[in-house]
Amino acid sequence: MSRFWSPFVKDLVPYVPGEQPKLQKLTKLNTNENPYGPSPQALAAMQQGLNDDLRRYPDPNSDQLKTAIADYHGVDSAQVFVGNGSDEVLAHIFHGLFQHGKPLLFPDITYSFYPVYCGLYGIPFEAIPLDASFQIRVSDYTGMKGGIIFPNPNAPTGCFLPLAEIERLLAVNTETVVVIDEAYVDFGGESAISLVNHYPNLLVTQTLSKSRSLAGLRVGFAVGHPDLIEALDRIKNSFNSYPLDRLAQLGATASFADQAYFEQCQQAVITERENLVQHLAALDFEVLPSLANFVFCRHRSRDAAELAAGLREDGVIVRHFKQTRVAQYLRITVGRPEESAVLFESLQRVLGTTR
Ligand SMILES: Cc1ncc(COP(=O)(O)O)c(C=O)c1O
């Protein structure tokens, strides 16, 4: 706090990202990164881009990347917006597409950046409780609202809402923007991008941080009606004309060309998720059904904060949220099989020694 701060900054409550520890020996299962590296084709494209061209500004519109995304998803490139991570895309959506005079609706247990953007942009919100089994009940998203947003699969639960339910929601919400945040959809879910041509108020966001192993590059995008995209462009061009640097545009574009590698990593994560679920169940955890690259679980008799602290002693980092309703849950990212083995060994030690 400083006397030089504006009153606005004094009142901001910023997002706290998952820890990026500097420890040497670490099993890092706390921020849902992909355990496998980026596509070799993406790495090669970026290496080739390390040249004199870097003295020039990048394409402000990322046209090549937009075309790659549009072709991949079978839409027009005028329906695509790209940004510096989907977090930036989401920020522009909150700023430019939600009605600031009415409450935005999102689940009580969800991505914790949403209330932060509401604070940043002065948007009132209503947190709609998930049902007793942590599912989104679309019939609850009624009344006066300034927009609707939720991740699908939801985070941190991992639970997936079928597209038929999203269509049910869209059928009765035609006057406000509905955003489906698909950061984790590639791990077994079904994308609502197939619906954007039927619903002019539907916007779908995705990221290259998870299924394409490019969290360090910061690339995300939104797909929807060109009118929605135009609003995002207006915000972007009033904020930062060049959100994606040259290397990010090259690497991201190349990653969409490497379908075989994408599917190989996707399958490896899905297979390991099943292994994780089985082992956790055998260790007396209750695990929510997940279609993401993480699982959300609760031990039937042990305190979650204590378990997280015990795992940490072994260099195994998982995510524990303090929010009351989920304070007994841990969110564990799906890693490589050898990382799961370290996790299980540590869990056995912690469960055995502190019982
Ligand atoms: C639900 C959800 N949406 C969006 C993001 C942001 O992803 P990125 O900014 O890396 O694209 C995350 C990151 O963890 C997330 O969990």
PDBQT file of the ligand as one rigid body, heavy atoms in Angstrom, charges set to zero:
ROOT
HETATM    1  C1  LIG A 401     -11.087 -22.639 -16.341  1.00  0.00    +0.000 C 
HETATM    2  C2  LIG A 401      -9.887 -21.912 -16.828  1.00  0.00    +0.000 A 
HETATM    3  N1  LIG A 401     -10.038 -20.966 -17.748  1.00  0.00    +0.000 NA
HETATM    4  C3  LIG A 401      -8.991 -20.275 -18.227  1.00  0.00    +0.000 A 
HETATM    5  C4  LIG A 401      -7.710 -20.511 -17.763  1.00  0.00    +0.000 A 
HETATM    6  C5  LIG A 401      -6.590 -19.658 -18.283  1.00  0.00    +0.000 C 
HETATM    7  O1  LIG A 401      -5.739 -20.309 -19.114  1.00  0.00    +0.000 OA
HETATM    8  P1  LIG A 401      -4.632 -19.553 -19.946  1.00  0.00    +0.000 P 
HETATM    9  O2  LIG A 401      -4.649 -18.093 -19.553  1.00  0.00    +0.000 OA
HETATM   10  O3  LIG A 401      -3.365 -20.220 -19.611  1.00  0.00    +0.000 OA
HETATM   11  O4  LIG A 401      -5.033 -19.719 -21.384  1.00  0.00    +0.000 OA
HETATM   12  C6  LIG A 401      -7.492 -21.483 -16.799  1.00  0.00    +0.000 A 
HETATM   13  C7  LIG A 401      -6.137 -21.732 -16.295  1.00  0.00    +0.000 C 
HETATM   14  O5  LIG A 401      -5.842 -22.515 -15.475  1.00  0.00    +0.000 OA
HETATM   15  C8  LIG A 401      -8.616 -22.196 -16.311  1.00  0.00    +0.000 A 
HETATM   16  O6  LIG A 401      -8.467 -23.122 -15.356  1.00  0.00    +0.000 OA
ENDROOT
TORSDOF 0
